[in-house]
């Protein structure tokens, strides 16, 4: 795993640079062009629209595919921010133009796509060689009548990333297996360890966790049903799992265990660089971001321990637009990019956990370790966590929006701007307004 840190740093920089360009080009004149690529003089051009660091472009897979298929030319645009990307995608789907042949779909958007845009995406249900995915992953992008609108890339099994040096200063164990035993089976134990940390830590102003919202997400995503039931009804305000997560996260906020730094929001990256918190609930894909932003100065100070309970946070798909002039060629490319070998390659290079059962069982994944995170056996840790994820994952149309709204509500408690009851009421009103 020696290439993990350096390649990922280049990948993030590349994504940011390309993303800035993509948002200018992708949201500008190209909206007036025909959908996707095409065929000319025996050459096939396939266009792709993606976001963040999905690992597909950054790890050289597109160049490899072009080398193995000399008649194919792939043009990929990457937006750094998924929210901006999805807003533009919705606009283009409505207009029926400006779309790429292949479009990335984030898990929080999957339900909305399957329920409202199924006619805009090609069906993968009869594509050969695509029966290697985790069953719950494929179900997330499948319509009620069995149409599969895309193939899975990564998933987001959870662990807890922690600072060994801070745990030692607080009188806590530092060995990852001993740390995992502290909170095994119960997220409330994780919070209780935080109280012990706060009482015992000597050596400056360091919070136990980055934000209450990270804890909330980890708990909620460990249940089959979260914000919607299987009939598409909103249940966030009656689901015991959501209320349990809210109350425990509010406990952490009220007890001063958080640094009040919402993940991926302003202040979080400097918090990583300056070491202002000791733990963060971390899906597999977050390791690269932590190593990038915490920097070389903190290499070997971080480690990874098994989370109290299994859960999935995040993951993506690649879909092909129905109107693409190169639809069959694009479907072939997607099947190749999401095949076990390619998913294992992406994991080896930048740490994105495969959604392929076959890839998860491969030696490249099982034996992988992270040099940055003190040699943690991340293949074993996240591979085992992936097996604990509930087989059924009920998604809703506005899952992403609701998640963000809950995070904002918990921030009100952290900042002392509202009691937990006031924040719950405000959050509910905001959700109803956003999804109504």
C-alpha positions, 0 to 999 in steps of 0.5 A: 500500500505504499502508493496509497498516500502519494497517488491519492494526494495527486488524485485529489489535486487532479480532481479539484483542478479538473473539477473546476474546469468541468463545472465551467465547461460542463455547465456552460456551452456544452449544454447546447450540444447533442447528448454524449459522444459518437462514432466517426471514421471507425472511432468511438468517442465515449463521454463520462461525467463524474464527481469527487475522486471515484478513482476511475480516472485517477488510477489510470483505468481509462488509459488502460481501456483505451490501450486495450480498445484502440478504437475507443476514445474516452473523455471524462469530466470530473466535478469536485462537488457532488451537490453542484454536479447533481444539480447540473445533472437534473437540469440536463435530464429535464432538458434532454441535452448536455448529458454525458454517455456515462453519468455517475450517481451517488447513493443518496440520489439513487432512489430519486433516479430510479423513481423519477428518471428510469426512462432516461437510463439504460438497463443493465439487467441483461448485461453478462458478467455483472452478477458479482455485486453485493445484493443490497448494492444492486438493489439500490439502483433497481426499479420496481419492475426490475430495470437496473439503471447502473453498476456499483463502484465503491461502498462505504463500510464504517470504522473509527479513525483515531489518534493513537498519541492522543489516546495515550495521553488520555490513558486509553489503550492505543492498540487497534484491537484493544480500542475496538473492544472499548466500544464493541457492539454499542455506539453508546460505549463509543460516547462513554469512551469520549467522556473518559477521554475528556476527563483523562486527556492532558496536553491541550485543547483536543476534542474527542470527536470531530462532530456529532453528525458523524456519529449520527450518520454512522448509527442511522446507516446501520439500519435497513430503514432510515428516513423512508419506508419501503413504500416511499413514506417519510418515517424519519420522525417516527423511526426509533433508529433515527431518534436513538441516533439523534439523542446519542449524538445530542448527548455527545454535543451537550457533553462537549465531546465534539470539536463542532467541525462538520465533516467536509465543511469549512474548518474540518480540513484545518482541524485534521491538519492541526490535530484538534480532535482525536476520533472521526467515524470514517467510511473507507473512502474517507481515509484518503481525505484524512491522510491528504488533509492531516498531512505527512506531519501526522503520518503514523499518528492515526490508526483505524479500529472496528466500529461498534456496529456495521453500517454503510455510508456512501458509495456510487454507481455508473449509469448510461444514458438511454439516448446515448449514440454509443449506448452499447459501447458505454455499457461495455465500458461501465461493465469493465470499469466495475468488474472485480479486477478494476475495483480491486485495482482502485482499492489498492491504489486509493482505498475505495472499498469494492461493491463487488463480492468477488473483489472483496474476497481477492488477496489484493483487498483482503491483505491491504494495509495503510502505511499512513494509518500505522499499517492498519489492515484496512482490507480486513477491517473494512471487508469485515465491516462490509459483511455486517451491513444489512442486506436490505438498504431502503433508500428514499428520494431525498436521503441526501438532503435529509442527511444534510439537514440533520447535520445542520440541526445537530450543529445548532446544539453543538454551537449552543444555539438550540436545545435538542428539542428545539433543534429537532423541531427546527430540523423537522420543519426544514425537512418538510419544507425541503421535501414537501 
